[in-house]
Amino acid sequence: MRPICKQVWITLAVVTAALAIATSNSESPPLLVASPCSFTSIFSFGDSLADTGNLYFEFPSHHCFQPPYGETFFHHVSGRCSDGRLIIDFIAESLGLPLVKAYKVKKNADGGINFAVSGATALEARFFEERGFSIETNNSLTVQVNWFKELLPSLCNFTDCSEVFGNSLFLMGEIGGNDFNAPLLRQKSIAEIKTYVPYVINAISSAIHELIGVGARTLIVPGNLPIGCNVIYLRIYGSLDKKQYDQSGCLKWLNEFAEYYNHELQSELDKLRTLHPYANIIYADYYKAALRLYRNPTKFGFISVNSCCGEGDPYNFCGTQGFSVCDDPSKYIGWDGWHLTEAAYKLIAQAFIEGSYSQPQFSSLCLPYVNFGHFNT
């Protein structure tokens, strides 16, 4: 990446000052120029929406690591729960960085490290055990942050960590979705699941606070997706009552829950911005970026909102015996009932990297340095 010249710094400072004056408390907060625009690395935390191989090294027989996963871009199983690249891959490519490798395979910190693990929750396993059920993995957000902290001596190499991480982009998820998926699959009441929200948000907030404490300056914090459009939930909670569905065929009550959670998350991020005025805390609106695909699929080149692989059957997963797969994943929003296709992830990434689906807008932070043209290839 090119070094930042004084003229760019002056321009950004003037623009940021103007934004600060013009922006009220109800509007998107301005990005700060205290963080450099030329990122040299990405550190990622989260679940299967960001995992690039950590679960593979724990559970290589998982259905995500069987064909046809990875067929679109990598042309082989890649450790990702999709047919191709994930949002984190498109972020890296747009910034001119290499794809971020998984923590469990990474030999050095060049370009960053991905600590995300498929199936991970924001909360510890004991939280769910106390409520009468177990989860698949205990690679919680706390566990992932601890992995990161264990590497601090080698990452900083006797220099001030703030100098190293000031040039890094921290991607905080998406994380928290599995904290709600676990009880939803057990058909717990939405009233009970809402009681989990403050705990999930506190876990994410604590992780952000801790990372800023060791030098993180720019963090992207995604919200939850429109889970009411999730094909598996449409199968599990299908109803003959048409009033339960919106214009796109998504379950209203599930999307309303996702909206509630995202609202609470954004409120917490506002508090963190006040607490850490010299950090760029960016909310990535995965919900609205994805919902527009379901609202108008043909506009974005999709022929179906259903799943390409496994048809979203909760009892016949993609990658298991007897599954079916479509001919062209790029024509589908959903990949396997849980996860989206590379085509959908690319559009979501594009929406918040170069568009208005982030608060404050990510594009205003590194406008001269982000390769927006990447999305046209």
C-alpha positions as YAML, in Angstrom:
chain: A
units: angstrom
residues:
- id: 1
  name: MET
  ca: [0.00, 0.00, 0.00]
- id: 2
  name: ARG
  ca: [1.19, 3.55, -0.70]
- id: 3
  name: PRO
  ca: [2.40, 5.68, 2.24]
- id: 4
  name: ILE
  ca: [0.08, 8.48, 3.29]
- id: 5
  name: CYS
  ca: [1.30, 11.88, 2.25]
- id: 6
  name: LYS
  ca: [0.80, 15.10, 4.16]
- id: 7
  name: GLN
  ca: [-1.66, 16.46, 1.65]
- id: 8
  name: VAL
  ca: [-3.96, 13.46, 2.12]
- id: 9
  name: TRP
  ca: [-3.75, 13.84, 5.88]
- id: 10
  name: ILE
  ca: [-4.71, 17.51, 5.62]
- id: 11
  name: THR
  ca: [-7.59, 16.74, 3.27]
- id: 12
  name: LEU
  ca: [-8.90, 13.99, 5.51]
- id: 13
  name: ALA
  ca: [-8.60, 16.21, 8.56]
- id: 14
  name: VAL
  ca: [-10.62, 18.99, 6.90]
- id: 15
  name: VAL
  ca: [-13.28, 16.56, 5.69]
- id: 16
  name: THR
  ca: [-13.50, 14.93, 9.10]
- id: 17
  name: ALA
  ca: [-13.80, 18.28, 10.86]
- id: 18
  name: ALA
  ca: [-16.61, 19.29, 8.52]
- id: 19
  name: LEU
  ca: [-18.38, 16.03, 9.18]
- id: 20
  name: ALA
  ca: [-18.02, 16.48, 12.93]
- id: 21
  name: ILE
  ca: [-19.64, 19.90, 12.75]
- id: 22
  name: ALA
  ca: [-22.45, 18.79, 10.47]
- id: 23
  name: THR
  ca: [-23.24, 15.53, 12.23]
- id: 24
  name: SER
  ca: [-25.78, 15.49, 15.04]
- id: 25
  name: ASN
  ca: [-26.00, 12.82, 17.75]
- id: 26
  name: SER
  ca: [-28.74, 11.02, 15.86]
- id: 27
  name: GLU
  ca: [-26.62, 10.68, 12.73]
- id: 28
  name: SER
  ca: [-23.73, 8.43, 11.86]
- id: 29
  name: PRO
  ca: [-20.63, 9.52, 13.82]
- id: 30
  name: PRO
  ca: [-17.63, 10.78, 11.83]
- id: 31
  name: LEU
  ca: [-14.56, 8.63, 11.32]
- id: 32
  name: LEU
  ca: [-11.41, 9.83, 13.00]
- id: 33
  name: VAL
  ca: [-8.17, 10.52, 11.20]
- id: 34
  name: ALA
  ca: [-6.19, 9.34, 14.22]
- id: 35
  name: SER
  ca: [-6.09, 5.88, 12.64]
- id: 36
  name: PRO
  ca: [-3.99, 5.48, 9.47]
- id: 37
  name: CYS
  ca: [-5.71, 4.71, 6.21]
- id: 38
  name: SER
  ca: [-3.22, 2.24, 4.83]
- id: 39
  name: PHE
  ca: [-3.94, -1.08, 6.53]
- id: 40
  name: THR
  ca: [-1.18, -3.65, 6.62]
- id: 41
  name: SER
  ca: [-3.08, -6.48, 8.33]
- id: 42
  name: ILE
  ca: [-6.48, -7.81, 9.39]
- id: 43
  name: PHE
  ca: [-7.25, -9.53, 12.68]
- id: 44
  name: SER
  ca: [-10.55, -11.36, 12.61]
- id: 45
  name: PHE
  ca: [-12.80, -12.85, 15.29]
- id: 46
  name: GLY
  ca: [-16.15, -14.54, 14.84]
- id: 47
  name: ASP
  ca: [-17.95, -17.64, 13.61]
- id: 48
  name: SER
  ca: [-18.54, -19.40, 10.27]
- id: 49
  name: LEU
  ca: [-19.25, -16.12, 8.50]
- id: 50
  name: ALA
  ca: [-15.54, -15.35, 8.92]
- id: 51
  name: ASP
  ca: [-13.78, -18.68, 9.64]
- id: 52
  name: THR
  ca: [-11.17, -19.50, 6.99]
- id: 53
  name: GLY
  ca: [-10.01, -22.81, 8.41]
- id: 54
  name: ASN
  ca: [-9.88, -23.02, 12.21]
- id: 55
  name: LEU
  ca: [-12.73, -25.49, 12.63]
- id: 56
  name: TYR
  ca: [-11.27, -27.62, 9.85]
- id: 57
  name: PHE
  ca: [-8.27, -28.40, 12.02]
- id: 58
  name: GLU
  ca: [-10.53, -29.41, 14.89]
- id: 59
  name: PHE
  ca: [-13.21, -31.25, 12.98]
- id: 60
  name: PRO
  ca: [-12.07, -32.12, 9.42]
- id: 61
  name: SER
  ca: [-15.00, -34.52, 8.92]
- id: 62
  name: HIS
  ca: [-17.53, -31.68, 9.36]
- id: 63
  name: HIS
  ca: [-19.89, -31.40, 6.38]
- id: 64
  name: CYS
  ca: [-18.51, -27.91, 5.61]
- id: 65
  name: PHE
  ca: [-15.24, -29.56, 4.66]
- id: 66
  name: GLN
  ca: [-16.64, -31.97, 2.10]
- id: 67
  name: PRO
  ca: [-17.32, -31.31, -1.60]
- id: 68
  name: PRO
  ca: [-18.96, -29.24, -3.04]
- id: 69
  name: TYR
  ca: [-17.85, -26.65, -0.46]
- id: 70
  name: GLY
  ca: [-15.19, -24.38, -1.98]
- id: 71
  name: GLU
  ca: [-16.05, -25.28, -5.57]
- id: 72
  name: THR
  ca: [-16.64, -21.75, -6.91]
- id: 73
  name: PHE
  ca: [-13.38, -19.90, -6.30]
- id: 74
  name: PHE
  ca: [-10.89, -22.26, -4.70]
- id: 75
  name: HIS
  ca: [-12.09, -25.33, -6.64]
- id: 76
  name: HIS
  ca: [-11.49, -27.45, -3.55]
- id: 77
  name: VAL
  ca: [-12.50, -27.53, 0.11]
- id: 78
  name: SER
  ca: [-11.02, -24.38, 1.67]
- id: 79
  name: GLY
  ca: [-12.04, -24.49, 5.33]
- id: 80
  name: ARG
  ca: [-14.90, -22.09, 4.61]
- id: 81
  name: CYS
  ca: [-18.60, -22.85, 5.03]
- id: 82
  name: SER
  ca: [-19.58, -21.63, 1.56]
- id: 83
  name: ASP
  ca: [-19.04, -22.41, -2.10]
- id: 84
  name: GLY
  ca: [-16.28, -19.79, -2.27]
- id: 85
  name: ARG
  ca: [-15.03, -16.62, -0.62]
- id: 86
  name: LEU
  ca: [-16.45, -14.99, 2.49]
- id: 87
  name: ILE
  ca: [-16.92, -11.34, 3.39]
- id: 88
  name: ILE
  ca: [-13.53, -11.25, 5.11]
- id: 89
  name: ASP
  ca: [-11.91, -12.41, 1.86]
- id: 90
  name: PHE
  ca: [-13.49, -9.56, -0.09]
- id: 91
  name: ILE
  ca: [-12.43, -7.06, 2.58]
- id: 92
  name: ALA
  ca: [-8.84, -8.26, 2.31]
- id: 93
  name: GLU
  ca: [-8.84, -8.20, -1.49]
- id: 94
  name: SER
  ca: [-10.36, -4.72, -1.63]
- id: 95
  name: LEU
  ca: [-7.57, -3.44, 0.65]
- id: 96
  name: GLY
  ca: [-4.87, -5.12, -1.41]
- id: 97
  name: LEU
  ca: [-4.06, -7.59, 1.37]
- id: 98
  name: PRO
  ca: [-3.62, -11.37, 1.15]
- id: 99
  name: LEU
  ca: [-6.50, -13.59, 2.26]
- id: 100
  name: VAL
  ca: [-6.33, -13.89, 6.03]
- id: 101
  name: LYS
  ca: [-5.21, -17.32, 7.13]
- id: 102
  name: ALA
  ca: [-6.63, -19.22, 10.08]
- id: 103
  name: TYR
  ca: [-4.90, -18.99, 13.45]
- id: 104
  name: LYS
  ca: [-4.40, -22.76, 13.62]
- id: 105
  name: VAL
  ca: [-2.46, -22.86, 10.36]
- id: 106
  name: LYS
  ca: [-0.76, -19.47, 10.43]
- id: 107
  name: LYS
  ca: [3.01, -19.55, 10.83]
- id: 108
  name: ASN
  ca: [3.54, -15.79, 10.98]
- id: 109
  name: ALA
  ca: [1.52, -12.62, 11.37]
- id: 110
  name: ASP
  ca: [2.08, -11.18, 7.89]
- id: 111
  name: GLY
  ca: [-1.24, -9.83, 6.65]
- id: 112
  name: GLY
  ca: [-2.96, -10.62, 9.95]
- id: 113
  name: ILE
  ca: [-4.53, -13.66, 11.58]
- id: 114
  name: ASN
  ca: [-8.06, -15.06, 11.59]
- id: 115
  name: PHE
  ca: [-9.22, -16.37, 14.97]
- id: 116
  name: ALA
  ca: [-12.85, -16.98, 13.92]
- id: 117
  name: VAL
  ca: [-14.22, -20.51, 14.38]
- id: 118
  name: SER
  ca: [-17.35, -21.92, 12.77]
- id: 119
  name: GLY
  ca: [-20.02, -22.51, 15.38]
- id: 120
  name: ALA
  ca: [-18.43, -20.09, 17.84]
- id: 121
  name: THR
  ca: [-20.56, -18.09, 20.24]
- id: 122
  name: ALA
  ca: [-19.96, -14.78, 21.95]
- id: 123
  name: LEU
  ca: [-20.78, -16.40, 25.28]
- id: 124
  name: GLU
  ca: [-19.07, -19.23, 27.13]
- id: 125
  name: ALA
  ca: [-20.48, -22.77, 26.94]
- id: 126
  name: ARG
  ca: [-21.45, -22.71, 30.60]
- id: 127
  name: PHE
  ca: [-23.99, -19.95, 29.90]
- id: 128
  name: PHE
  ca: [-25.99, -22.37, 27.78]
- id: 129
  name: GLU
  ca: [-25.41, -25.32, 30.10]
- id: 130
  name: GLU
  ca: [-26.95, -23.30, 32.92]
- id: 131
  name: ARG
  ca: [-30.04, -22.97, 30.72]
- id: 132
  name: GLY
  ca: [-30.35, -26.67, 30.08]
- id: 133
  name: PHE
  ca: [-28.59, -27.33, 26.77]
- id: 134
  name: SER
  ca: [-25.13, -27.59, 25.26]
- id: 135
  name: ILE
  ca: [-23.45, -26.09, 22.19]
- id: 136
  name: GLU
  ca: [-21.14, -27.65, 19.62]
- id: 137
  name: THR
  ca: [-17.95, -25.76, 20.45]
- id: 138
  name: ASN
  ca: [-16.51, -23.65, 23.24]
- id: 139
  name: ASN
  ca: [-14.34, -21.51, 20.95]
- id: 140
  name: SER
  ca: [-16.10, -18.45, 22.30]
- id: 141
  name: LEU
  ca: [-15.16, -14.85, 21.63]
- id: 142
  name: THR
  ca: [-13.27, -14.82, 24.93]
- id: 143
  name: VAL
  ca: [-11.26, -17.86, 23.84]
- id: 144
  name: GLN
  ca: [-10.42, -16.19, 20.52]
- id: 145
  name: VAL
  ca: [-9.32, -12.95, 22.18]
- id: 146
  name: ASN
  ca: [-7.13, -14.97, 24.54]
- id: 147
  name: TRP
  ca: [-5.47, -16.63, 21.51]
- id: 148
  name: PHE
  ca: [-4.76, -13.16, 20.20]
- id: 149
  name: LYS
  ca: [-3.33, -11.99, 23.53]
- id: 150
  name: GLU
  ca: [-1.04, -15.02, 23.71]
- id: 151
  name: LEU
  ca: [0.52, -13.88, 20.43]
- id: 152
  name: LEU
  ca: [1.11, -10.28, 21.51]
- id: 153
  name: PRO
  ca: [4.86, -10.75, 22.25]
- id: 154
  name: SER
  ca: [5.48, -12.03, 18.74]
- id: 155
  name: LEU
  ca: [3.05, -9.64, 17.06]
- id: 156
  name: CYS
  ca: [4.52, -6.52, 18.64]
- id: 157
  name: ASN
  ca: [8.12, -7.78, 18.71]
- id: 158
  name: PHE
  ca: [9.23, -5.48, 21.56]
- id: 159
  name: THR
  ca: [7.66, -2.42, 19.93]
- id: 160
  name: ASP
  ca: [4.65, -0.44, 21.06]
- id: 161
  name: CYS
  ca: [1.59, -2.55, 20.15]
- id: 162
  name: SER
  ca: [-0.36, 0.60, 19.32]
- id: 163
  name: GLU
  ca: [2.08, 1.27, 16.48]
- id: 164
  name: VAL
  ca: [1.50, -2.20, 15.04]
- id: 165
  name: PHE
  ca: [-2.26, -2.38, 15.51]
- id: 166
  name: GLY
  ca: [-2.83, 1.22, 14.49]
- id: 167
  name: ASN
  ca: [-2.20, -0.01, 10.95]
- id: 168
  name: SER
  ca: [-4.48, -3.03, 11.39]
- id: 169
  name: LEU
  ca: [-8.16, -3.58, 10.73]
- id: 170
  name: PHE
  ca: [-10.02, -5.59, 13.37]
- id: 171
  name: LEU
  ca: [-13.10, -7.50, 12.20]
- id: 172
  name: MET
  ca: [-15.37, -8.42, 15.11]
- id: 173
  name: GLY
  ca: [-17.53, -11.09, 13.55]
- id: 174
  name: GLU
  ca: [-20.19, -11.48, 12.78]
- id: 175
  name: ILE
  ca: [-20.34, -13.04, 16.26]
- id: 176
  name: GLY
  ca: [-23.41, -13.64, 18.42]
- id: 177
  name: GLY
  ca: [-25.60, -15.29, 15.81]
- id: 178
  name: ASN
  ca: [-24.92, -18.78, 17.16]
- id: 179
  name: ASP
  ca: [-25.86, -17.65, 20.66]
- id: 180
  name: PHE
  ca: [-29.37, -17.28, 19.25]
- id: 181
  name: ASN
  ca: [-29.26, -20.15, 16.77]
- id: 182
  name: ALA
  ca: [-28.70, -22.67, 19.56]
- id: 183
  name: PRO
  ca: [-31.96, -21.88, 21.41]
- id: 184
  name: LEU
  ca: [-33.90, -21.24, 18.20]
- id: 185
  name: LEU
  ca: [-33.08, -24.73, 16.96]
- id: 186
  name: ARG
  ca: [-34.48, -26.03, 20.24]
- id: 187
  name: GLN
  ca: [-37.56, -23.86, 19.64]
- id: 188
  name: LYS
  ca: [-37.11, -21.82, 22.80]
- id: 189
  name: SER
  ca: [-39.49, -18.90, 23.07]
- id: 190
  name: ILE
  ca: [-38.43, -15.59, 21.57]
- id: 191
  name: ALA
  ca: [-39.12, -14.00, 24.96]
- id: 192
  name: GLU
  ca: [-36.48, -16.25, 26.54]
- id: 193
  name: ILE
  ca: [-34.00, -15.66, 23.73]
- id: 194
  name: LYS
  ca: [-34.36, -11.89, 24.12]
- id: 195
  name: THR
  ca: [-33.00, -12.27, 27.65]
- id: 196
  name: TYR
  ca: [-29.71, -13.48, 26.10]
- id: 197
  name: VAL
  ca: [-29.19, -10.24, 24.17]
- id: 198
  name: PRO
  ca: [-27.63, -8.12, 26.97]
- id: 199
  name: TYR
  ca: [-25.16, -10.91, 27.76]
- id: 200
  name: VAL
  ca: [-24.14, -11.32, 24.11]
- id: 201
  name: ILE
  ca: [-23.67, -7.58, 23.63]
- id: 202
  name: ASN
  ca: [-21.70, -7.29, 26.85]
- id: 203
  name: ALA
  ca: [-19.34, -10.06, 25.65]
- id: 204
  name: ILE
  ca: [-18.77, -8.26, 22.34]
- id: 205
  name: SER
  ca: [-18.35, -4.89, 24.06]
- id: 206
  name: SER
  ca: [-15.84, -6.33, 26.53]
- id: 207
  name: ALA
  ca: [-13.81, -7.83, 23.68]
- id: 208
  name: ILE
  ca: [-13.76, -4.52, 21.80]
- id: 209
  name: HIS
  ca: [-12.72, -2.66, 24.96]
- id: 210
  name: GLU
  ca: [-9.91, -5.16, 25.55]
- id: 211
  name: LEU
  ca: [-8.62, -4.96, 21.98]
- id: 212
  name: ILE
  ca: [-8.62, -1.17, 22.00]
- id: 213
  name: GLY
  ca: [-6.69, -1.41, 25.28]
- id: 214
  name: VAL
  ca: [-3.82, -3.19, 23.52]
- id: 215
  name: GLY
  ca: [-3.75, -0.81, 20.56]
- id: 216
  name: ALA
  ca: [-6.61, -1.56, 18.15]
- id: 217
  name: ARG
  ca: [-7.76, 1.64, 16.45]
- id: 218
  name: THR
  ca: [-10.14, 0.60, 13.67]
- id: 219
  name: LEU
  ca: [-12.75, -2.06, 14.31]
- id: 220
  name: ILE
  ca: [-15.62, -3.27, 12.13]
- id: 221
  name: VAL
  ca: [-18.50, -4.70, 14.16]
- id: 222
  name: PRO
  ca: [-21.15, -6.43, 12.01]
- id: 223
  name: GLY
  ca: [-24.75, -6.90, 13.05]
- id: 224
  name: ASN
  ca: [-26.83, -10.03, 12.62]
- id: 225
  name: LEU
  ca: [-28.25, -11.09, 9.25]
- id: 226
  name: PRO
  ca: [-32.00, -11.23, 8.49]
- id: 227
  name: ILE
  ca: [-32.40, -14.68, 10.03]
- id: 228
  name: GLY
  ca: [-36.10, -14.72, 9.16]
- id: 229
  name: CYS
  ca: [-34.97, -15.36, 5.57]
- id: 230
  name: ASN
  ca: [-32.78, -18.29, 6.64]
- id: 231
  name: VAL
  ca: [-33.96, -21.33, 4.68]
- id: 232
  name: ILE
  ca: [-33.55, -23.74, 7.59]
- id: 233
  name: TYR
  ca: [-35.67, -21.54, 9.86]
- id: 234
  name: LEU
  ca: [-38.27, -21.29, 7.13]
- id: 235
  name: ARG
  ca: [-38.38, -25.09, 7.16]
- id: 236
  name: ILE
  ca: [-38.46, -25.43, 10.94]
- id: 237
  name: TYR
  ca: [-40.91, -22.61, 11.65]
- id: 238
  name: GLY
  ca: [-42.98, -22.86, 8.47]
- id: 239
  name: SER
  ca: [-46.58, -21.78, 8.89]
- id: 240
  name: LEU
  ca: [-49.81, -21.68, 6.91]
- id: 241
  name: ASP
  ca: [-50.48, -18.26, 8.41]
- id: 242
  name: LYS
  ca: [-49.47, -15.83, 5.66]
- id: 243
  name: LYS
  ca: [-49.40, -12.96, 8.14]
- id: 244
  name: GLN
  ca: [-46.21, -14.37, 9.62]
- id: 245
  name: TYR
  ca: [-44.32, -13.65, 6.38]
- id: 246
  name: ASP
  ca: [-43.18, -10.40, 4.81]
- id: 247
  name: GLN
  ca: [-43.20, -9.45, 1.12]
- id: 248
  name: SER
  ca: [-40.07, -11.53, 0.52]
- id: 249
  name: GLY
  ca: [-41.39, -14.66, 2.20]
- id: 250
  name: CYS
  ca: [-39.22, -14.16, 5.29]
- id: 251
  name: LEU
  ca: [-40.55, -14.76, 8.80]
- id: 252
  name: LYS
  ca: [-41.40, -11.38, 10.29]
- id: 253
  name: TRP
  ca: [-40.92, -12.30, 13.94]
- id: 254
  name: LEU
  ca: [-37.41, -13.63, 13.38]
- id: 255
  name: ASN
  ca: [-36.33, -10.57, 11.40]
- id: 256
  name: GLU
  ca: [-37.88, -8.34, 14.06]
- id: 257
  name: PHE
  ca: [-35.73, -10.10, 16.63]
- id: 258
  name: ALA
  ca: [-32.61, -9.54, 14.49]
- id: 259
  name: GLU
  ca: [-33.54, -5.86, 14.18]
- id: 260
  name: TYR
  ca: [-33.98, -5.62, 17.96]
- id: 261
  name: TYR
  ca: [-30.57, -7.18, 18.57]
- id: 262
  name: ASN
  ca: [-28.88, -4.95, 15.98]
- id: 263
  name: HIS
  ca: [-30.45, -1.86, 17.55]
- id: 264
  name: GLU
  ca: [-29.16, -2.82, 20.98]
- id: 265
  name: LEU
  ca: [-25.71, -3.55, 19.55]
- id: 266
  name: GLN
  ca: [-25.55, -0.15, 17.88]
- id: 267
  name: SER
  ca: [-26.55, 1.54, 21.13]
- id: 268
  name: GLU
  ca: [-23.65, -0.19, 22.86]
- id: 269
  name: LEU
  ca: [-21.26, 0.87, 20.09]
- id: 270
  name: ASP
  ca: [-22.33, 4.49, 20.66]
- id: 271
  name: LYS
  ca: [-21.29, 4.13, 24.30]
- id: 272
  name: LEU
  ca: [-17.96, 2.62, 23.28]
- id: 273
  name: ARG
  ca: [-17.29, 5.51, 20.92]
- id: 274
  name: THR
  ca: [-17.75, 7.91, 23.82]
- id: 275
  name: LEU
  ca: [-15.47, 5.81, 25.99]
- id: 276
  name: HIS
  ca: [-12.84, 5.48, 23.25]
- id: 277
  name: PRO
  ca: [-12.94, 8.74, 21.23]
- id: 278
  name: TYR
  ca: [-9.66, 7.95, 19.43]
- id: 279
  name: ALA
  ca: [-10.86, 4.64, 17.98]
- id: 280
  name: ASN
  ca: [-12.84, 4.10, 14.78]
- id: 281
  name: ILE
  ca: [-15.70, 1.74, 15.71]
- id: 282
  name: ILE
  ca: [-17.63, 0.98, 12.55]
- id: 283
  name: TYR
  ca: [-20.99, -0.80, 12.53]
- id: 284
  name: ALA
  ca: [-21.38, -2.97, 9.41]
- id: 285
  name: ASP
  ca: [-25.05, -3.34, 8.57]
- id: 286
  name: TYR
  ca: [-25.09, -6.93, 7.31]
- id: 287
  name: TYR
  ca: [-28.84, -7.02, 7.95]
- id: 288
  name: LYS
  ca: [-29.89, -4.32, 5.50]
- id: 289
  name: ALA
  ca: [-27.15, -5.21, 3.01]
- id: 290
  name: ALA
  ca: [-28.48, -8.78, 2.86]
- id: 291
  name: LEU
  ca: [-32.19, -7.97, 3.13]
- id: 292
  name: ARG
  ca: [-32.14, -6.01, -0.14]
- id: 293
  name: LEU
  ca: [-31.07, -9.22, -1.90]
- id: 294
  name: TYR
  ca: [-34.16, -11.04, -0.63]
- id: 295
  name: ARG
  ca: [-36.41, -8.08, -1.42]
- id: 296
  name: ASN
  ca: [-35.33, -7.88, -5.06]
- id: 297
  name: PRO
  ca: [-33.30, -10.99, -5.99]
- id: 298
  name: THR
  ca: [-33.56, -10.60, -9.77]
- id: 299
  name: LYS
  ca: [-32.05, -7.09, -9.57]
- id: 300
  name: PHE
  ca: [-28.88, -8.69, -8.23]
- id: 301
  name: GLY
  ca: [-28.84, -11.60, -10.64]
- id: 302
  name: PHE
  ca: [-30.40, -14.26, -8.41]
- id: 303
  name: ILE
  ca: [-33.07, -16.67, -9.62]
- id: 304
  name: SER
  ca: [-33.89, -18.12, -6.20]
- id: 305
  name: VAL
  ca: [-33.80, -17.22, -2.52]
- id: 306
  name: ASN
  ca: [-33.60, -20.92, -1.69]
- id: 307
  name: SER
  ca: [-30.39, -22.82, -0.99]
- id: 308
  name: CYS
  ca: [-28.18, -24.10, -3.77]
- id: 309
  name: CYS
  ca: [-26.86, -27.10, -1.85]
- id: 310
  name: GLY
  ca: [-28.92, -29.45, 0.31]
- id: 311
  name: GLU
  ca: [-32.01, -27.30, -0.35]
- id: 312
  name: GLY
  ca: [-31.88, -26.07, 3.25]
- id: 313
  name: ASP
  ca: [-33.03, -29.42, 4.56]
- id: 314
  name: PRO
  ca: [-32.21, -29.47, 8.30]
- id: 315
  name: TYR
  ca: [-31.94, -33.25, 8.15]
- id: 316
  name: ASN
  ca: [-29.96, -33.58, 4.90]
- id: 317
  name: PHE
  ca: [-27.09, -31.12, 5.04]
- id: 318
  name: CYS
  ca: [-25.05, -30.09, 2.06]
- id: 319
  name: GLY
  ca: [-21.93, -32.24, 2.00]
- id: 320
  name: THR
  ca: [-23.63, -35.27, 3.53]
- id: 321
  name: GLN
  ca: [-24.84, -38.41, 1.81]
- id: 322
  name: GLY
  ca: [-27.79, -37.91, -0.49]
- id: 323
  name: PHE
  ca: [-27.64, -34.12, -0.80]
- id: 324
  name: SER
  ca: [-28.40, -32.27, -4.02]
- id: 325
  name: VAL
  ca: [-26.64, -29.23, -5.44]
- id: 326
  name: CYS
  ca: [-27.57, -26.61, -8.04]
- id: 327
  name: ASP
  ca: [-25.67, -26.07, -11.29]
- id: 328
  name: ASP
  ca: [-24.74, -22.42, -10.70]
- id: 329
  name: PRO
  ca: [-24.32, -21.16, -7.09]
- id: 330
  name: SER
  ca: [-23.98, -17.57, -8.30]
- id: 331
  name: LYS
  ca: [-27.69, -17.58, -9.08]
- id: 332
  name: TYR
  ca: [-28.62, -18.34, -5.46]
- id: 333
  name: ILE
  ca: [-28.50, -16.24, -2.30]
- id: 334
  name: GLY
  ca: [-28.31, -19.20, 0.05]
- id: 335
  name: TRP
  ca: [-25.66, -21.87, -0.15]
- id: 336
  name: ASP
  ca: [-26.56, -24.58, 2.37]
- id: 337
  name: GLY
  ca: [-29.52, -23.31, 4.37]
- id: 338
  name: TRP
  ca: [-27.31, -21.67, 7.00]
- id: 339
  name: HIS
  ca: [-24.67, -19.88, 4.98]
- id: 340
  name: LEU
  ca: [-24.80, -17.71, 1.88]
- id: 341
  name: THR
  ca: [-23.09, -18.11, -1.47]
- id: 342
  name: GLU
  ca: [-19.93, -16.30, -2.49]
- id: 343
  name: ALA
  ca: [-22.08, -14.19, -4.81]
- id: 344
  name: ALA
  ca: [-24.23, -12.99, -1.89]
- id: 345
  name: TYR
  ca: [-21.25, -12.39, 0.40]
- id: 346
  name: LYS
  ca: [-19.58, -10.33, -2.31]
- id: 347
  name: LEU
  ca: [-22.61, -8.04, -2.60]
- id: 348
  name: ILE
  ca: [-22.83, -7.64, 1.19]
- id: 349
  name: ALA
  ca: [-19.12, -6.80, 1.40]
- id: 350
  name: GLN
  ca: [-19.42, -4.33, -1.46]
- id: 351
  name: ALA
  ca: [-22.44, -2.68, 0.18]
- id: 352
  name: PHE
  ca: [-20.61, -1.65, 3.34]
- id: 353
  name: ILE
  ca: [-17.09, -1.22, 1.94]
- id: 354
  name: GLU
  ca: [-18.00, 1.21, -0.83]
- id: 355
  name: GLY
  ca: [-21.63, 1.97, -0.02]
- id: 356
  name: SER
  ca: [-23.76, 3.35, 2.78]
- id: 357
  name: TYR
  ca: [-24.29, 0.15, 4.78]
- id: 358
  name: SER
  ca: [-21.87, 1.05, 7.56]
- id: 359
  name: GLN
  ca: [-21.97, 3.65, 10.31]
- id: 360
  name: PRO
  ca: [-19.81, 5.65, 10.00]
- id: 361
  name: GLN
  ca: [-19.11, 4.92, 6.35]
- id: 362
  name: PHE
  ca: [-16.05, 2.77, 5.87]
- id: 363
  name: SER
  ca: [-15.42, 4.29, 2.44]
- id: 364
  name: SER
  ca: [-14.71, 7.71, 3.97]
- id: 365
  name: LEU
  ca: [-11.85, 6.30, 6.04]
- id: 366
  name: CYS
  ca: [-9.59, 5.09, 3.23]
- id: 367
  name: LEU
  ca: [-11.16, 6.50, 0.11]
- id: 368
  name: PRO
  ca: [-7.89, 6.85, -1.87]
- id: 369
  name: TYR
  ca: [-6.66, 3.40, -0.85]
- id: 370
  name: VAL
  ca: [-9.59, 1.00, -1.13]
- id: 371
  name: ASN
  ca: [-9.70, -0.86, -4.44]
- id: 372
  name: PHE
  ca: [-13.39, -0.44, -5.25]
- id: 373
  name: GLY
  ca: [-12.76, -1.66, -8.77]
- id: 374
  name: HIS
  ca: [-12.04, -5.08, -7.29]
- id: 375
  name: PHE
  ca: [-15.77, -5.73, -7.07]
- id: 376
  name: ASN
  ca: [-16.18, -5.31, -10.80]
- id: 377
  name: THR
  ca: [-13.90, -8.27, -11.52]
...
